[in-house]
Amino acid sequence: MKAAVVTEQGLRLQDVPVPKPGPEQVLVKLKAIGLNRADLGVASGHMHGSVGGPGTIPGMEGAGEVVEVGPGVPDTIRPGMAVMGGIAGAYAEYGLADYGRLNPVPEGLSWEVAASLPVALQTMHDAVVTHGQVRPGTTLMIQGASSGVGLMGMMIGKRMGARLVVGSSTNPERRARLAEFGADLAVDTNDPAWVDQVLAMTDGVGVDTVVDQISGKLMSRTLAATAILGRIVNVGRLGGFKAEFDFDLHAQRRITYVGVTFRTRTKEEVREIVRKMRADLWPAVQAGELRLPIDRILALDEVTEALAHMKANRHLGKIVMRVG
């Protein structure tokens, strides 16, 4: 099969053997692949948890047809079935997935749209609902809201009954579109007044939950925008891995700060995350109510261009590669 492989000379499209499914694994013939920011580091040769280094095939989500199942896979997943989900080494014509990370592709959903959804759905349901505890009547802020995951976070917040959703983006064009995805207030975190804007919108209280994809130098300002007894769920660190943290403000506001990542989750934990997401959101997915804009569709042999487009950080929503 063709696959994009990390080499000492960079990412190269190569012929490699089709993988064989082991116990509880499913072999999927990919039709479309969703790109995620973590792919940039892996494609550059860096480690992402236990994944990375020469010989690695990047990619973590896609959609396609089941070709073969390993021992222990439930009979609800069969060859020929259209599936979408977390698929390891997805920058290829075939990929392996744990059966618990797969969902059936709803009728009428294109391969490209199906490939754009799995990571955003499971990541943001886990962050917004499970750890962020967003419920009817609560308030939510998504830091870094114009990414595919960020847009999904706002939509999930609204779906779960948040009465106010705030989204941040430093890009004026993308910020202007956040209202299409549920933002009641869109702020520019380069503007020194953004915390005051959030406080004004919440009657001086601050938001109940922040899902933070930025961190870095924004951290202490994010604390100031969070309500007493609020929650900050750290999903990403696009603004930096280390920065000043106002411990006194954190203590005064009695904020619960939660770090989440899939890198240290067990197989069973991820299956449970997918199960919870499906229980709350699958009717909306089937009805087409939770969809992300596709910024650009490229072919697998255009993988270098696709990653460069993502690195430039000028896209709204998802970048997808089509296979075949």
Secondary structure, DSSP 8 states (H G I E B T S, - for coil): -EEEEEETTEEEEEE-------TTEEEEEEEEEE--THHHHHHTT--BTTB-STT-----EEEEEEEEE-TT--TTS-TT-EEEEE-BT-SBSEEEEEGGGEEE--TT--HHHHHHSHHHHHHHIIIIIIIT---TT-EEEEESTTBHHHHHHHHHHHHTT-SEEEEE-S-HHHHHTGGGGT-SEEE-TTSTTHHHHHHHHTTTS-EEEEEES--GGGHHHHHHTEEEEEEEEE---TT-S-----HHHHHHHT-EEEE--STT--HHHHHHHHHHHHHHHHHHHHTT-S---EEEEEEGGGHHHHHHHHHHT--SBEEEEE--
